[in-house]
């Protein structure tokens, strides 16, 4: 595997020291939510001990809270490659997407069209289905079931002069496929449509630069990239200023505060800062010559992307040797730049939930079901039979853990 100081990395995550029946727990549940570094835990605790207050007060703890909010915006701006006033915080990606879909609904006229995909998490589908109440027509772009990738030809056919918005995932949380979002943006620009990108699954694995991508909105969740339960949304300033949010009357009318309904998760924002600090330190360890936090973040994400690609090859090559296993998604190694290290499988005669339980009992944590990617499991014909078993790697997972998983799956198949 690509050289990373895996021992240093793993020592940052106290959850990895847990055991079941004398064996370390293996967290292959990353797509559902990653573990957090110790500095994130300490930052949340420190905020609650020393700065716990609402914002905009004329006293010390409130002023410290205001400072944390601003630092969290700056940290996420460095992570995504945008300006701090283009960062909106919320409870989670789903809530933020519903809030923006409701606002965009103000502009929708009967006959306007919105394009979603069969590959996406429902958090980037259901909020846009609500626009049907305003008379919008929802078109669904299909996938190529043989490798679980987005059918770009079908997507292009769904786009026309009536298209007002295209909702697309950066990467599939179920099968790991990375979408060609840059081309989607170009197709949208040709007809004057906006693009809303769900980057929740992509963010832990690959560097993001929204300024180059040129999308209109991009949402992610800190919980999926080693942080606390905080949703994050990038929005182009022009849209954040032009669209009308639903908010209480006394709340600030300035951008981006006007989009943050109610009191923010201040302790969570303290954790967000610490999350970005962890990624930045990892980048400096990989590339000591970096000069800025943005550069260190990019160095870290590029290094972990390479490490995870090698780890994914090891995982997939082992899985493909298991008798009766059906693999969903890209499995050709020369195409692994088009996937994240998240894979989904089924094993003949074995219900995914029962496999997940057997693995869990042995200290190996995986997910089963549809992972809210309902359109995908229905399209693949597995929704009614238990869905899929999902194995998700991140950069704190080791080669030894992959070997243990593969050995255990062989034992389950033979039992």
N, C-alpha and C positions, 0 to 999 in steps of 0.2 A: 504494500500500500504506500501511497505518497507519504513522505516524511512529515509527520506532525508529532509534537510532544504529547502523545496520547496519555501518558501518565500524569503530566501536569493538567491536561484538560479534565481527566476523570477526577482528579483531586479537587477540582473546583465545584463539583456537584455532590453534595452530601447524600442525596437520595440514592446514589449508586452504591453506597456502602451497606444498604439494607440486604437482609438475607431471608430466605425461606428454606427451612430444614437444612441449615448449614451451608447453603449455596447462595452466592450473590444473586440478587434480582437482576434480570436483564430487561431493560426497557426498550422494546421494539414497538412502542405505542406512540412514537413521536408525532405522527400526523394528527393525532387527537390532542396533543399537548405535550410539550417537552418538559424535562426537569429544569431546575433553575440553579445557577451558581450561588455559592454561599454569600457573595457580596449583594445579591438581590435580596436575599432573606434579611441580611443585616440592614440594608438601606430601608426596607419597609419597616422593620422594627425601630430603627433610629428615628424615622419620621414620626411614628406613633408616639414615641417617648418624648420627642423634643419639639415637634412642629405641628402637632395635630390641631388644625383650625380651619375654618372656612376662609375663602379668599377675599381680598380687597378690604381687610380690616385695618384699623389704625393702631395695631399692636404687633409685637415681635413675632409671635407664632404665625399669625396671618401673613405677615410680610415674608417670612421664610417659605410659607406655602406658595405665595405668588412667585417667588424666585424658583422654586422647584418646578412649577408649571412652565415657566419660560425655559428653564434648562432642559426639560423633557421635550419641548417643541424643538429646541436646537439640536438635541441628540437625534430625534427621529428625522429631522430635516437632513442631517448628515447621513443617516442610514439610507434614506430614499433618494437623496440627490435633489432636494428642492429648497425653497425658502421656509423659514420657520412659521410664517403666517399662512402657509398653505397646509399646515398640519392640524387636523381635527381629532380630538380624543372622544371616545365613547365607551359604552359598556363592553362592546364586542363588535366584530365586523358585521354580524347579522343586523344588530340594532342600527348601526350607522347606515347600512344599505337601505333598510326600510325607511329611515328618516329622509334620505336623499331621494328615494323613489317617490315618497309622498310629496316632496317639494317639486320634483320634476313633473309630477302629475298635474300640477297647476297649469303647465304649459301644453299638456297633451290635448289634441283635438281628435274627434272621432275619425277613424281611418288612418291615423298615424300608426307607424309600425315600430316594434321593438324586437330585436333578435337576441335570443338566448341559445344555449347549447345543451346537448345531451350529456356532455362530459362534466358539467359543473356541479359543484356543491349547491344544494337548494337555496343557500343564502344569497346566491347570485342568480336565482331563478324566481323563487316565490315573490320577492319584493317587486319584481317587474310584472309578474302575472296580475298583481293588483291594479295595474294600469288598464286592464280590460274594463274596469268599472268606469273609466273615462272614455271608453270607446276605442281604445288602442287595439291593434291586431298584433298578437304575439306569434312570432315565427321561431321555430326551433331548428337549429342547425344540427345535422346528424353527425355520427362518428363512423369510423372504419372499425368494425368489430374485430377484425383479425388482429389488430395491434392496439386497439383502444386509443386511437388518435383522432383529433378533430378532422372532419372531412371539409377541407378548405374550399373545395369546389362547390359543395353543397352550401356552405356558408355564404360564398360569394353570390350564389343564386338567390339567397334569401334577402340580400341587400338591394335596395332600390331607392328611388327618389323620395319615397314616403318614410324611409327609415330615419328615426329620430335618435335611437340609442342602440348600441351593441354591448351586451353584457357577456364577458368572456373571462374564464379563469386563466391565470398565468401558468398554472400547473394543476393537474388533477390530484385531488387529495385521496382518491381511491386507487388509481393505477400508476400515478407518477408522470404521465405524459405532459411534456411542456409544449404549450401552444405558441404558435408564431404570432405573438401579439403585435409585433411591429407591422406585419402585413395587415392584420385586422384594423389597426389604426389608419393605415393608408386607404383601405377600402372604405372606412367610415368617413375620412376626410373628403373622398371623392363625391360623397352625397350629402355632406354637411352634417353628419351624425356625430353624436358624442360616443365615447367609449368608457365603460366602467369595468375596471379590471379587479378581479378577486385574486390577490397575491398571497392569501393566507398560507397556502401550502408551499409556494415558491420561496417566500422570504427566508426560511431557515436554511435554504440550500444554495442559493445563487445570489450574486450581487444585483441590485436594482438601481437603475438610473432613470427616474421619471422624466427628467429634462430631455434625455435622448429618446426615450420611448414616445413621448409626446401624447400620452393618454390624457383624458380629462379628469378621471378619478381613478384612484387605486387604493384598495382597502386591504388591511392585514391585521393580525392579532399578535400582540407581544407574547401571549401564552404559547404561541407556536414557534417562537424563536428565542426561547430560553428566558422569558420574562413572565411577569404577572398577568392577571386577567384584565387586560386593557386593550380596547379596540383602537386602531389608528387608521385614519383616512387622509390620503393626499387628495387635494382638489386644486385644480388650476385657480389662481386667484380671481380671474375674470368670472368664473362660474360661482365661486363662493360669494362674490359680491353681487352678481346679477340674480341668482336664484333667491327665492324667499323662503326662509326656514319657518317651521312652526316652533314658536318659543313663547315663554311667558313675557308679559309686557315690560317688566322692569329690567330684564336681562339685557346685556350689552348688545348693541346693534352692529358692532364692528366685527370684522373678519379677523380670526376665525371663531372668536368667542360666541358669536350668534348661533353657531351650529352645535354648541355643546350644551344641550338641555340639562338644567339642574346642576347640582354640585358634582364636581368631578371626583374620580377615585384618586385622591391626592397621594395616599400611601403607595398606590399602584404606579403613579407617575414617578415617585422616588425610585421604585423598582425598575421602571423603564430606563431611567438614567444609568442605573447600575448595570442593566443588561447590555446597553450600548458600550459602557465602559469595559465590560468583559470581552465583547467582540473586538473592540479597539485594541485591548491589550494582546489578545490573540494575534491580531494583525501585526502589531509591533514585534512580537516574538518571531513571526514568520518573515517579516521584512523590516528589520531595524532601521532602514533608511527612510521610511515614510515620514512625511513632514506635517501631516494634518490628520485629524480624526477621520475625515472622509477617506483619505488614502489608506489609513490603517484598517478601516472597515472593509474596503474593497479588497485589500490584501488578505484579510481573514476569510472573507467569503469565497474568494478564488481558490485559496488553499483548501478549505473544507470541501468545496465543490469537487476538486480533484480527488481528495481523500475518499469522499463518499462514492464517487464514480467507481473507484477501484473496489471499495467494499461491496458495492452493488453487483459488480461483476462476480465477485466471490460468492455472494448470496445466490444470485440467479443461476450460476453454473451448477451449484449444488442442488438447488430446487429442481432443476430440469432433469436430474438423475433419479428423482423419487418416482417409483411406479404409481401410475394412476393419477398423477398430478396434472391439472390443467392450469396453465399460466395465462394471466390476462395482462396485456400491455406489451410494450417494446421489450424484446428479448435478444435482439441482435446487438452484440457488443459494439459494433462500429456505429451504432445509432444511439449510444448511451448519453451523448450530449443533449439528446432530445427527451431525456427523462430525469426525474429525481430518484433517489434510492428508496422509493416506496413501491412495493409490489403487492399484488393480490393474486390469490390462488384458490382453487378448490381441489380436494382430493376425493377420488371416487369412493363412494360408500361412506364418507365421513361428513357429518354436518359441521359447517364452519364454527358454530357456537360450541359444539362439543370439543372440537380441536382446540379452540381458544381456551376452554376451561381446563383441558388436560395440560396444555402448555402453562397456563397460569398456576395450576397446582404445583408445577415443577419450577416455578419462579421465572417463567418467561412470559412477558406481558405483550399480547398482540390484541388486535381488534377484529371483530366479526360483524357482519351485517351489511348495510348499505352506506354507512358513514355519511349519511345525508346526501349522497350522490344518487338520489332516487332515479333520475332519468337514465343514468348509466346502468344501474343494476336491472332496471326494467328492460332496457334495450338489449342487454346481454342475456336476458331470460333466466336470471338467477334470483330475482327478488322474492319469488314465491317459494324458493327452496333454501332459504337461509342466507342468501347473499354470498359474500366472499370472506376469506380470511386475509387480513391485511397485515403485512410486516413492514414497518417503517424504520429506516436507519437515520441516524443523525451523526454528527462528527464525534460524539462521545462514545459511540458504540465501537467495539473492538473486534478484531479477527477471531479472537477466542470465543466471543459471544456468538458470532455467526456459526462457528463450528459446533457449539453446543446446541444451537437451534436446529441445525441440520441433523445432528445425531438424534435429537429428541423426536423430530418429525419422522425419521426412519423408524424409530421404535413405536411411534403411534400407528404408523401405517401397517406395521407387522403384527400389531396386537389384535 
